[in-house]
Amino acid sequence: MTNPRPTVLITGGTRGIGRAVAHALAPDHDLLIGGRSADEVAAVCEQLPSARPFVADIADEASTNAAVEALGLTRLDGLVHSAGVAVGVSTPESTRDLWRKVLEVNVIAVSDLTRLLLDALVAAQGTIVMVNSGSGLRANGEGGHYPASKFALTALTDVLREELRPSGVRVCSVHPGRVDTDMQRELVAAEGRDYNAAEFLRPESVAVAVRTAITASPDATYETISIRPAPAATNQRKD
């Protein structure tokens, strides 16, 4: 009897890196596409016959609990945390509400969803992949909210990795530099600069790293993957 296709849940699966990860895994994985908009989730699922919806606002505890309960999963081979928010606001412009928004999505929701799915992940000895950021390794002058949340996510990932190591669950942290996504366009616009996609990583390049972590052979764990644009990327990009 052949083994069933592994199942992977991807948050933020309707756009950017999350959508690229879905397309990278679709040929040999069953997918749960996470997103807040039922219409946007359905549109991605229509493109990928192996996909079904996971509609939830992960910043809302009740919405997340209900969506996980509806799945009724007993096994989950992979969980990719790709949903995230960024705000290009400096400290003088900061508010408590902005801090709550960023930390809720980028850290608290990640921890809570992992907790809710942990039994299914342990049953499958699955893999958790956190799509983090270069800002989770080194803070810069882009405002404190985003790098603070990503440093917190790095710490959470490191702790989870050690907590779950005895269970056989693998935990990987992927740290891309700036990526050509809608979020990036918004950040560049806030900076008052012209947007040049060739300056940034393609979402598909990050998806390769995520797929590598998810499909690693049983004897290996990719614990931390750092990705940056190639030095000649500006000259090589044609798309």
Summary of the structure (lengths in Angstrom):
residues: 239
radius of gyration: 17.3
end to end distance: 43.4
largest distance: 61.8
contacts: 753
relative contact order: 0.14
helix: 49%
strand: 15%
